Amino acid sequence: MTAISEVRPRVAVAERAPRSWEIAKRACFYGLLLFWLVVSIGPFWLSVVYSFMPKEHIYDPPRLIPNPFTLDNYRVVLSEFELFPRWLLNSAIISGVLTVVRTLFCAMGGYAFARMKFPGRNLLFTLTLVTMMIPGQVTLIPNYIVIGPGVFHLLDRLEAVILPGIAGAFGVFMMTQFFKSIPTELEEAALIDGAGRFTIFFRLILPISQTPLLALALFTFQGTWNEFLWPLVVLQTPEKFTLPLGLQWFKNEYYTLYSNVLAGSLFNSLPIIILFFIFQRYFIEGIATTGLKE
């Protein structure tokens, strides 16, 4: 009896130790998540708070709620800056057109790499992946020469922003990986019935590829809507500016209207935030799709 009574406390201590360790690990995990949440959301929340405060209080210590509260910054942005609606429209046109065109072209390129056999296919696909490693600044001058005085003469036009981005290596790679996961029996049956490649692609492949297509469209819209450097290079007239470029007009030679900048930036961020919360599942699935293998 004495031996049994001595063993039981030891067993209880042994069981209690792993349980305490699991609780400690979980507490550290959630603590890190909470810290990362504050670091990620904090700057954006402060931007929202100060956009609803008068410009005289823009340098006040950080606050969690706008006090005093005002809508003057938004009134100034929408009423006194006459080109602001035009900048919104330009951004919407460029982002909308480029999203549709790039999604279609990347899907076509991905299907060609995944299903069609032609000389140099593997080499071309490898070169496409290599371009993903080249910084955009490297191709800035060549693109400018092609768009501007070299070939198309499209400087200071919205087409100058759209044309270089009608296809992207990431989108081609993403769609290639997805199309490789589709069973070939579906296309073989369509070929037996007399369907051609274009018929199979548009009437069979695209309808069952809605998830990766939507994910690619969301990635494209997000990147195009926030793009700053390339529009800055090719757009010169204020009426042609996109919204990220137009926000620079809130800066003066001697001071910056930070309250107005924050209010205008919220208009720039709001569409992306809404799209993310509505289609966040497709963002995650789109990232996972790039890891699929044949």
C-alpha positions in Angstrom: 0.0 0.0 0.0 2.8 2.4 0.8 4.4 1.8 -2.6 1.2 2.4 -4.4 0.5 5.6 -2.5 4.0 6.9 -3.5 3.5 6.1 -7.2 0.2 8.0 -7.5 1.6 11.5 -6.6 4.4 10.9 -9.1 2.0 10.1 -11.9 -0.1 13.1 -11.0 2.9 15.3 -11.2 4.0 13.8 -14.5 0.5 14.4 -16.0 0.4 17.9 -14.6 3.8 18.9 -16.2 2.8 18.4 -19.9 -0.5 20.0 -19.3 1.2 23.1 -17.8 3.6 23.2 -20.8 0.7 23.1 -23.3 -1.0 25.9 -21.5 2.2 28.0 -21.5 2.8 27.3 -25.2 -0.8 28.3 -26.1 -0.5 31.5 -24.0 2.7 32.4 -25.8 1.1 31.7 -29.2 -1.9 33.8 -28.6 0.3 36.5 -27.1 2.3 36.7 -30.3 -0.9 36.8 -32.4 -2.2 39.7 -30.3 1.1 41.5 -30.6 1.1 41.0 -34.4 -2.5 42.2 -34.6 -1.7 45.4 -32.8 1.4 46.0 -35.0 -0.5 45.3 -38.2 -3.8 47.1 -37.4 -2.5 49.9 -35.2 -1.1 52.2 -38.0 -4.2 51.8 -40.1 -6.5 52.5 -37.1 -4.5 55.6 -36.2 -4.9 56.8 -39.8 -8.7 56.4 -39.6 -8.8 58.2 -36.2 -6.8 61.2 -37.3 -8.7 61.5 -40.6 -11.7 62.3 -38.5 -9.9 64.9 -36.4 -9.3 68.6 -37.2 -6.0 69.5 -38.8 -5.0 71.5 -35.7 -4.9 68.2 -33.7 -2.9 66.1 -36.2 0.2 66.1 -34.0 -1.6 65.2 -30.8 -0.6 62.0 -29.0 -2.1 58.8 -30.3 -5.7 58.2 -29.6 -8.0 55.3 -30.0 -11.1 57.4 -30.9 -11.3 60.7 -32.8 -11.7 63.5 -30.2 -12.7 66.1 -31.3 -14.6 64.5 -34.2 -15.1 66.2 -37.5 -15.9 65.5 -41.2 -14.2 68.6 -42.5 -11.2 66.6 -43.9 -13.5 64.5 -46.1 -15.5 67.6 -47.1 -12.3 69.3 -48.2 -11.1 66.3 -50.2 -14.4 65.9 -52.1 -15.3 69.5 -52.6 -12.1 71.7 -52.8 -10.0 69.2 -54.8 -12.0 69.2 -58.1 -9.8 66.5 -59.7 -10.3 64.0 -56.8 -13.4 62.3 -58.5 -11.4 62.2 -61.7 -8.5 60.4 -60.0 -10.9 57.9 -58.6 -12.3 57.3 -62.0 -8.9 56.9 -63.6 -7.9 54.3 -61.0 -11.1 52.4 -61.5 -10.7 52.3 -65.3 -7.1 51.2 -65.2 -7.7 48.6 -62.5 -10.8 47.3 -64.0 -9.5 46.9 -67.6 -6.1 45.5 -66.4 -7.8 43.0 -64.1 -10.0 41.6 -66.9 -7.2 41.5 -69.6 -4.5 40.2 -67.4 -6.7 37.4 -65.9 -7.7 36.3 -69.4 -4.2 36.4 -70.9 -2.6 34.7 -67.9 -5.2 31.9 -68.1 -4.5 31.4 -71.8 -0.8 31.3 -71.2 -1.1 29.0 -68.2 -3.3 26.6 -70.2 -0.8 26.6 -73.1 2.0 25.7 -70.7 0.0 23.1 -68.9 -1.6 21.2 -71.8 -0.2 22.1 -75.2 3.1 20.5 -76.4 5.3 22.7 -78.5 9.1 23.1 -79.0 10.8 25.0 -76.2 7.9 24.9 -73.8 9.9 24.0 -70.8 12.5 26.6 -71.6 9.9 29.3 -72.1 8.2 28.4 -68.8 11.6 28.6 -67.0 12.3 32.0 -68.5 8.8 33.1 -67.4 9.6 32.1 -63.9 13.0 33.8 -64.0 11.3 37.1 -64.8 9.6 36.9 -61.4 13.1 37.4 -59.8 13.9 40.6 -61.8 13.1 43.8 -59.8 10.6 46.1 -61.5 13.1 48.9 -61.4 15.3 47.0 -63.9 12.6 47.1 -66.6 11.5 50.6 -65.9 13.6 52.3 -68.6 13.0 49.7 -71.3 9.2 49.8 -70.7 9.4 53.6 -70.9 11.2 53.5 -74.2 8.7 51.1 -75.7 5.6 53.0 -74.4 7.0 56.5 -75.1 9.2 57.7 -77.9 10.3 54.3 -79.0 7.2 52.4 -80.4 3.7 53.2 -79.2 3.9 57.0 -78.3 1.4 56.6 -75.5 2.9 58.8 -72.8 0.4 60.7 -70.6 -2.4 58.3 -71.6 -4.1 55.7 -69.5 -3.1 53.1 -72.1 0.5 53.7 -71.1 -0.3 52.3 -67.6 -2.3 49.4 -68.9 -0.2 48.0 -71.7 2.9 46.8 -69.9 0.8 44.9 -67.3 -1.5 42.9 -69.6 0.3 39.7 -68.6 2.3 38.7 -65.6 4.7 35.9 -64.7 3.0 35.2 -61.4 -0.4 34.9 -63.0 0.8 32.5 -65.7 2.6 30.4 -63.1 -0.5 30.3 -60.9 -2.8 29.3 -63.6 -0.4 26.7 -65.0 -0.2 25.0 -61.7 -4.0 24.9 -61.4 -4.6 23.6 -64.9 -2.1 20.8 -64.3 -4.3 19.5 -61.5 -7.4 19.2 -63.8 -7.9 15.6 -65.1 -7.0 15.2 -68.7 -9.9 12.9 -69.3 -12.3 15.9 -69.5 -10.4 17.4 -72.4 -9.9 14.0 -74.1 -13.6 13.4 -74.1 -14.2 16.9 -75.6 -11.6 16.2 -78.3 -13.3 13.0 -79.2 -16.5 14.9 -79.6 -14.8 17.2 -82.1 -14.1 20.3 -79.9 -11.1 22.4 -80.7 -8.6 23.9 -78.2 -10.4 27.3 -78.1 -13.7 25.6 -77.5 -12.3 23.4 -74.8 -10.6 26.4 -73.1 -13.6 28.8 -73.1 -16.5 26.4 -72.7 -14.9 23.7 -70.5 -11.8 24.9 -68.7 -12.7 28.4 -67.7 -16.1 27.5 -66.2 -14.4 25.0 -63.8 -11.6 27.5 -63.0 -13.7 30.2 -61.3 -11.8 30.0 -57.9 -8.2 30.6 -59.2 -9.5 33.1 -61.8 -11.2 35.1 -59.1 -8.2 34.9 -56.9 -5.9 36.1 -59.7 -8.3 38.9 -60.5 -8.3 40.1 -56.9 -4.5 40.0 -56.7 -4.3 42.0 -59.9 -6.8 44.6 -58.9 -5.1 45.1 -55.5 -1.7 45.6 -57.1 -2.9 47.9 -59.9 -5.1 50.0 -57.6 -2.1 50.7 -55.3 0.5 51.1 -58.0 2.5 54.3 -57.8 5.9 54.2 -59.5 4.9 53.3 -63.1 2.0 55.8 -63.3 4.3 58.4 -61.9 6.7 57.8 -64.8 4.3 57.8 -67.7 1.5 60.2 -66.6 2.2 63.9 -66.7 -1.1 65.7 -66.8 -3.0 66.1 -63.5 -6.3 65.1 -65.2 -4.7 61.7 -66.0 -3.4 60.9 -62.6 -4.5 57.9 -60.6 -5.5 58.2 -57.0 -2.1 57.4 -55.4 -0.5 60.0 -57.6 -3.2 62.6 -56.9 -2.7 62.2 -53.1 0.7 63.8 -53.6 -1.0 67.1 -54.5 -2.0 67.4 -50.8 1.7 68.2 -50.1 2.9 71.8 -50.3 6.4 73.2 -50.7 6.6 74.1 -47.0 4.0 71.9 -45.3 1.8 68.9 -45.8 -2.0 68.7 -45.1 -1.7 65.3 -43.3 -5.3 65.3 -42.2 -6.4 65.6 -45.9 -3.8 63.0 -46.9 -5.2 60.6 -44.4 -8.8 61.2 -45.5 -7.8 60.7 -49.2 -5.8 57.6 -48.3 -8.9 56.0 -46.7 -10.7 56.3 -50.1 -7.7 54.6 -51.6 -7.7 51.8 -49.0 -11.5 51.2 -48.7 -12.1 49.3 -52.0 -9.2 46.9 -51.2 -10.4 46.3 -47.7 -14.0 45.6 -48.8 -12.8 43.2 -51.5 -10.6 41.4 -49.1 -13.3 40.8 -46.5 -15.8 39.7 -49.1 -13.4 37.4 -51.1 -10.8 36.5 -48.4 -11.4 32.8 -49.1 -10.3 33.2 -52.7 -7.2 35.0 -51.6 -6.2 32.1 -49.5 -7.1 29.5 -52.1 -5.2 31.4 -54.7 -2.0 31.3 -52.6 -2.6 27.6 -52.1 -3.1 27.0 -55.8 0.4 28.0 -56.6 1.7 25.0 -54.7 -0.2 22.4 -56.7 1.7 19.9 -58.6 0.9 17.5 -61.4 
